[in-house]
């Protein structure tokens, strides 16, 4: 279920990949999110974690 949720998040954000662990989450935010958006988006993604 978690893989499905993160795949949906990646698709909605237009990211080309999704994190597969909490450690990869930080790399994902920095490298895979378009424009390296932050702020409220970080909070929303942390809530999903």
N, CA, C and O atoms as a CHARMM CRD file, in Angstrom:
* protein
*
  196
    1    1 UNK  N      0.82200  -1.18900   0.00000 PROA 1      0.00000
    2    1 UNK  CA     0.00000   0.00000   0.00000 PROA 1      0.00000
    3    1 UNK  C      0.86700   1.25500   0.00000 PROA 1      0.00000
    4    1 UNK  O      0.55800   2.23200  -0.68200 PROA 1      0.00000
    5    2 UNK  N      1.95400   1.22000   0.76800 PROA 2      0.00000
    6    2 UNK  CA     2.83900   2.38500   0.82700 PROA 2      0.00000
    7    2 UNK  C      3.45300   2.68300  -0.54200 PROA 2      0.00000
    8    2 UNK  O      3.54700   3.84300  -0.94100 PROA 2      0.00000
    9    3 UNK  N      3.86800   1.64100  -1.25600 PROA 3      0.00000
   10    3 UNK  CA     4.44200   1.84500  -2.59200 PROA 3      0.00000
   11    3 UNK  C      3.42800   2.50500  -3.51400 PROA 3      0.00000
   12    3 UNK  O      3.77000   3.39300  -4.29400 PROA 3      0.00000
   13    4 UNK  N      2.18700   2.06600  -3.41700 PROA 4      0.00000
   14    4 UNK  CA     1.12800   2.63500  -4.24500 PROA 4      0.00000
   15    4 UNK  C      0.92700   4.12000  -3.92800 PROA 4      0.00000
   16    4 UNK  O      0.84200   4.94900  -4.83400 PROA 4      0.00000
   17    5 UNK  N      0.85100   4.44400  -2.64400 PROA 5      0.00000
   18    5 UNK  CA     0.64400   5.83600  -2.22300 PROA 5      0.00000
   19    5 UNK  C      1.78900   6.71400  -2.72100 PROA 5      0.00000
   20    5 UNK  O      1.55300   7.78900  -3.27300 PROA 5      0.00000
   21    6 UNK  N      3.03800   6.25600  -2.52700 PROA 6      0.00000
   22    6 UNK  CA     4.17200   7.06600  -2.95900 PROA 6      0.00000
   23    6 UNK  C      4.25000   7.16200  -4.47800 PROA 6      0.00000
   24    6 UNK  O      4.70500   8.17500  -5.00900 PROA 6      0.00000
   25    7 UNK  N      3.81400   6.13000  -5.17800 PROA 7      0.00000
   26    7 UNK  CA     3.77000   6.20400  -6.63600 PROA 7      0.00000
   27    7 UNK  C      2.76900   7.26900  -7.07900 PROA 7      0.00000
   28    7 UNK  O      3.02800   8.01700  -8.02200 PROA 7      0.00000
   29    8 UNK  N      1.63200   7.33500  -6.39700 PROA 8      0.00000
   30    8 UNK  CA     0.64600   8.36900  -6.71500 PROA 8      0.00000
   31    8 UNK  C      1.19000   9.76100  -6.42400 PROA 8      0.00000
   32    8 UNK  O      0.99700  10.68300  -7.21600 PROA 8      0.00000
   33    9 UNK  N      1.86500   9.91400  -5.29600 PROA 9      0.00000
   34    9 UNK  CA     2.45000  11.20900  -4.93900 PROA 9      0.00000
   35    9 UNK  C      3.45600  11.62800  -6.00700 PROA 9      0.00000
   36    9 UNK  O      3.44500  12.77100  -6.46500 PROA 9      0.00000
   37   10 UNK  N      4.31800  10.70300  -6.39800 PROA 10     0.00000
   38   10 UNK  CA     5.31700  11.01100  -7.42400 PROA 10     0.00000
   39   10 UNK  C      4.64300  11.41200  -8.73000 PROA 10     0.00000
   40   10 UNK  O      5.07300  12.35900  -9.38900 PROA 10     0.00000
   41   11 UNK  N      3.59200  10.69500  -9.10100 PROA 11     0.00000
   42   11 UNK  CA     2.89100  10.99500 -10.34600 PROA 11     0.00000
   43   11 UNK  C      2.26300  12.38900 -10.28600 PROA 11     0.00000
   44   11 UNK  O      2.37300  13.15700 -11.24200 PROA 11     0.00000
   45   12 UNK  N      1.61300  12.71800  -9.18400 PROA 12     0.00000
   46   12 UNK  CA     0.96300  14.01700  -9.04200 PROA 12     0.00000
   47   12 UNK  C      1.98500  15.15100  -9.08300 PROA 12     0.00000
   48   12 UNK  O      1.72500  16.20800  -9.65900 PROA 12     0.00000
   49   13 UNK  N      3.14200  14.92600  -8.47300 PROA 13     0.00000
   50   13 UNK  CA     4.17100  15.96400  -8.43500 PROA 13     0.00000
   51   13 UNK  C      5.00700  16.01200  -9.70800 PROA 13     0.00000
   52   13 UNK  O      5.78500  16.94400  -9.91200 PROA 13     0.00000
   53   14 UNK  N      4.84600  15.01800 -10.55300 PROA 14     0.00000
   54   14 UNK  CA     5.62700  14.98900 -11.78400 PROA 14     0.00000
   55   14 UNK  C      7.04900  14.50600 -11.57400 PROA 14     0.00000
   56   14 UNK  O      7.91600  14.74700 -12.41400 PROA 14     0.00000
   57   15 UNK  N      7.30100  13.82500 -10.46100 PROA 15     0.00000
   58   15 UNK  CA     8.64100  13.29800 -10.18400 PROA 15     0.00000
   59   15 UNK  C      8.85100  12.01700 -10.98600 PROA 15     0.00000
   60   15 UNK  O      7.90500  11.27700 -11.25100 PROA 15     0.00000
   61   16 UNK  N     10.08600  11.76900 -11.36500 PROA 16     0.00000
   62   16 UNK  CA    10.39000  10.59700 -12.17400 PROA 16     0.00000
   63   16 UNK  C     10.69900   9.36500 -11.33700 PROA 16     0.00000
   64   16 UNK  O     10.89000   8.27700 -11.88100 PROA 16     0.00000
   65   17 UNK  N     10.75000   9.52500 -10.02400 PROA 17     0.00000
   66   17 UNK  CA    11.03400   8.39800  -9.14400 PROA 17     0.00000
   67   17 UNK  C     10.27100   8.58800  -7.83800 PROA 17     0.00000
   68   17 UNK  O      9.64300   9.62400  -7.62000 PROA 17     0.00000
   69   18 UNK  N     10.33100   7.57500  -6.97200 PROA 18     0.00000
   70   18 UNK  CA     9.68700   7.67700  -5.65900 PROA 18     0.00000
   71   18 UNK  C     10.62700   7.12000  -4.60800 PROA 18     0.00000
   72   18 UNK  O     11.44000   6.24900  -4.91500 PROA 18     0.00000
   73   19 UNK  N     10.53700   7.60100  -3.37500 PROA 19     0.00000
   74   19 UNK  CA    11.41700   7.07700  -2.32800 PROA 19     0.00000
   75   19 UNK  C     10.98000   5.67300  -1.92400 PROA 19     0.00000
   76   19 UNK  O      9.79200   5.35100  -1.91800 PROA 19     0.00000
   77   20 UNK  N     11.96500   4.84800  -1.58900 PROA 20     0.00000
   78   20 UNK  CA    11.65400   3.48800  -1.13700 PROA 20     0.00000
   79   20 UNK  C     12.03700   3.27300   0.31300 PROA 20     0.00000
   80   20 UNK  O     11.83300   2.18800   0.85700 PROA 20     0.00000
   81   21 UNK  N     12.59500   4.30600   0.95000 PROA 21     0.00000
   82   21 UNK  CA    12.92100   4.25500   2.37700 PROA 21     0.00000
   83   21 UNK  C     12.92800   5.69200   2.90200 PROA 21     0.00000
   84   21 UNK  O     12.93900   6.65000   2.13000 PROA 21     0.00000
   85   22 UNK  N     12.92000   5.81800   4.21100 PROA 22     0.00000
   86   22 UNK  CA    12.93500   7.15800   4.79200 PROA 22     0.00000
   87   22 UNK  C     14.22200   7.88200   4.42900 PROA 22     0.00000
   88   22 UNK  O     14.20300   9.08900   4.18800 PROA 22     0.00000
   89   23 UNK  N     15.34000   7.16500   4.38700 PROA 23     0.00000
   90   23 UNK  CA    16.61400   7.78200   4.02100 PROA 23     0.00000
   91   23 UNK  C     16.56200   8.31600   2.59300 PROA 23     0.00000
   92   23 UNK  O     17.08000   9.39600   2.30700 PROA 23     0.00000
   93   24 UNK  N     15.94000   7.56100   1.70800 PROA 24     0.00000
   94   24 UNK  CA    15.84100   8.00400   0.32700 PROA 24     0.00000
   95   24 UNK  C     14.87900   9.17500   0.16200 PROA 24     0.00000
   96   24 UNK  O     14.94000   9.90300  -0.82900 PROA 24     0.00000
   97   25 UNK  N     13.99500   9.35000   1.13400 PROA 25     0.00000
   98   25 UNK  CA    13.05100  10.46800   1.07800 PROA 25     0.00000
   99   25 UNK  C     13.79300  11.79500   0.90800 PROA 25     0.00000
  100   25 UNK  O     13.40700  12.62000   0.08000 PROA 25     0.00000
  101   26 UNK  N     14.86500  12.00400   1.69600 PROA 26     0.00000
  102   26 UNK  CA    15.59900  13.27200   1.63300 PROA 26     0.00000
  103   26 UNK  C     16.27200  13.45300   0.27700 PROA 26     0.00000
  104   26 UNK  O     16.27800  14.55400  -0.27400 PROA 26     0.00000
  105   27 UNK  N     16.83500  12.38100  -0.25700 PROA 27     0.00000
  106   27 UNK  CA    17.42600  12.46100  -1.59500 PROA 27     0.00000
  107   27 UNK  C     16.35600  12.73100  -2.64100 PROA 27     0.00000
  108   27 UNK  O     16.56200  13.49700  -3.58200 PROA 27     0.00000
  109   28 UNK  N     15.21700  12.09300  -2.46000 PROA 28     0.00000
  110   28 UNK  CA    14.09600  12.26500  -3.38300 PROA 28     0.00000
  111   28 UNK  C     13.65400  13.71600  -3.42800 PROA 28     0.00000
  112   28 UNK  O     13.44300  14.27600  -4.50300 PROA 28     0.00000
  113   29 UNK  N     13.51500  14.31600  -2.26700 PROA 29     0.00000
  114   29 UNK  CA    13.08200  15.71700  -2.19500 PROA 29     0.00000
  115   29 UNK  C     14.08300  16.61700  -2.91200 PROA 29     0.00000
  116   29 UNK  O     13.69900  17.53200  -3.64100 PROA 29     0.00000
  117   30 UNK  N     15.36300  16.35100  -2.70100 PROA 30     0.00000
  118   30 UNK  CA    16.39300  17.21400  -3.28300 PROA 30     0.00000
  119   30 UNK  C     16.58500  17.00100  -4.78000 PROA 30     0.00000
  120   30 UNK  O     16.85400  17.95500  -5.50900 PROA 30     0.00000
  121   31 UNK  N     16.44800  15.75200  -5.25000 PROA 31     0.00000
  122   31 UNK  CA    16.82700  15.46300  -6.63200 PROA 31     0.00000
  123   31 UNK  C     15.67400  15.13500  -7.56800 PROA 31     0.00000
  124   31 UNK  O     15.78300  15.36900  -8.77200 PROA 31     0.00000
  125   32 UNK  N     14.59100  14.61000  -7.06000 PROA 32     0.00000
  126   32 UNK  CA    13.53700  14.12100  -7.94700 PROA 32     0.00000
  127   32 UNK  C     12.34000  15.05300  -8.07000 PROA 32     0.00000
  128   32 UNK  O     11.58000  14.95100  -9.03200 PROA 32     0.00000
  129   33 UNK  N     12.16300  15.93700  -7.13800 PROA 33     0.00000
  130   33 UNK  CA    11.02700  16.84000  -7.21800 PROA 33     0.00000
  131   33 UNK  C     11.33100  17.97400  -8.18100 PROA 33     0.00000
  132   33 UNK  O     12.41800  18.55000  -8.14500 PROA 33     0.00000
  133   34 UNK  N     10.38300  18.29000  -9.03200 PROA 34     0.00000
  134   34 UNK  CA    10.60900  19.37700  -9.98700 PROA 34     0.00000
  135   34 UNK  C     10.80000  20.70400  -9.27300 PROA 34     0.00000
  136   34 UNK  O      9.95800  21.10500  -8.46900 PROA 34     0.00000
  137   35 UNK  N     11.88600  21.37600  -9.55700 PROA 35     0.00000
  138   35 UNK  CA    12.15100  22.68700  -8.97800 PROA 35     0.00000
  139   35 UNK  C     12.63300  22.65900  -7.54800 PROA 35     0.00000
  140   35 UNK  O     12.87300  23.72200  -6.97700 PROA 35     0.00000
  141   36 UNK  N     12.78800  21.48200  -6.93300 PROA 36     0.00000
  142   36 UNK  CA    13.24500  21.40000  -5.55200 PROA 36     0.00000
  143   36 UNK  C     12.34100  22.15200  -4.59700 PROA 36     0.00000
  144   36 UNK  O     12.81900  22.76600  -3.64400 PROA 36     0.00000
  145   37 UNK  N     11.02700  22.11100  -4.84300 PROA 37     0.00000
  146   37 UNK  CA    10.06700  22.85200  -4.02000 PROA 37     0.00000
  147   37 UNK  C     10.21000  22.46900  -2.55000 PROA 37     0.00000
  148   37 UNK  O     10.63300  21.35900  -2.22900 PROA 37     0.00000
  149   38 UNK  N      9.85600  23.38700  -1.66800 PROA 38     0.00000
  150   38 UNK  CA     9.98200  23.12100  -0.24000 PROA 38     0.00000
  151   38 UNK  C      8.83000  23.69200   0.53800 PROA 38     0.00000
  152   38 UNK  O      7.70300  23.77000   0.04700 PROA 38     0.00000
  153   39 UNK  N      9.12000  24.09200   1.75800 PROA 39     0.00000
  154   39 UNK  CA     8.11500  24.72600   2.59800 PROA 39     0.00000
  155   39 UNK  C      6.96800  23.81000   2.94900 PROA 39     0.00000
  156   39 UNK  O      7.16800  22.74200   3.52800 PROA 39     0.00000
  157   40 UNK  N      5.76700  24.22600   2.59800 PROA 40     0.00000
  158   40 UNK  CA     4.55800  23.47300   2.92600 PROA 40     0.00000
  159   40 UNK  C      4.57000  22.09700   2.27500 PROA 40     0.00000
  160   40 UNK  O      3.99800  21.15100   2.81700 PROA 40     0.00000
  161   41 UNK  N      5.21200  21.97600   1.12300 PROA 41     0.00000
  162   41 UNK  CA     5.28100  20.67400   0.45400 PROA 41     0.00000
  163   41 UNK  C      6.04900  19.67400   1.30900 PROA 41     0.00000
  164   41 UNK  O      5.65400  18.51300   1.40500 PROA 41     0.00000
  165   42 UNK  N      7.14900  20.11300   1.93500 PROA 42     0.00000
  166   42 UNK  CA     7.90900  19.22600   2.82100 PROA 42     0.00000
  167   42 UNK  C      7.02200  18.72100   3.95400 PROA 42     0.00000
  168   42 UNK  O      7.07000  17.54300   4.30800 PROA 42     0.00000
  169   43 UNK  N      6.22400  19.60400   4.51400 PROA 43     0.00000
  170   43 UNK  CA     5.32800  19.21700   5.61300 PROA 43     0.00000
  171   43 UNK  C      4.31900  18.18100   5.16000 PROA 43     0.00000
  172   43 UNK  O      4.04200  17.22400   5.88300 PROA 43     0.00000
  173   44 UNK  N      3.76900  18.36100   3.97400 PROA 44     0.00000
  174   44 UNK  CA     2.78800  17.41400   3.45000 PROA 44     0.00000
  175   44 UNK  C      3.42000  16.05500   3.19200 PROA 44     0.00000
  176   44 UNK  O      2.82800  15.02300   3.50700 PROA 44     0.00000
  177   45 UNK  N      4.59900  16.05000   2.62800 PROA 45     0.00000
  178   45 UNK  CA     5.28900  14.78500   2.37100 PROA 45     0.00000
  179   45 UNK  C      5.68500  14.09600   3.67100 PROA 45     0.00000
  180   45 UNK  O      5.61600  12.87000   3.76400 PROA 45     0.00000
  181   46 UNK  N      6.09500  14.85800   4.66400 PROA 46     0.00000
  182   46 UNK  CA     6.42100  14.28700   5.97000 PROA 46     0.00000
  183   46 UNK  C      5.18100  13.67100   6.61000 PROA 46     0.00000
  184   46 UNK  O      5.27600  12.64000   7.27400 PROA 46     0.00000
  185   47 UNK  N      4.03400  14.28800   6.41800 PROA 47     0.00000
  186   47 UNK  CA     2.78200  13.73600   6.94900 PROA 47     0.00000
  187   47 UNK  C      2.47100  12.40500   6.30200 PROA 47     0.00000
  188   47 UNK  O      1.96200  11.50200   6.96500 PROA 47     0.00000
  189   48 UNK  N      2.76600  12.26200   5.02100 PROA 48     0.00000
  190   48 UNK  CA     2.54900  10.98300   4.34200 PROA 48     0.00000
  191   48 UNK  C      3.47600   9.91400   4.91800 PROA 48     0.00000
  192   48 UNK  O      3.08700   8.75700   5.07500 PROA 48     0.00000
  193   49 UNK  N      4.72500  10.32500   5.23300 PROA 49     0.00000
  194   49 UNK  CA     5.66100   9.36600   5.84600 PROA 49     0.00000
  195   49 UNK  C      5.05500   8.78900   7.10500 PROA 49     0.00000
  196   49 UNK  O      5.68100   7.96300   7.76900 PROA 49     0.00000
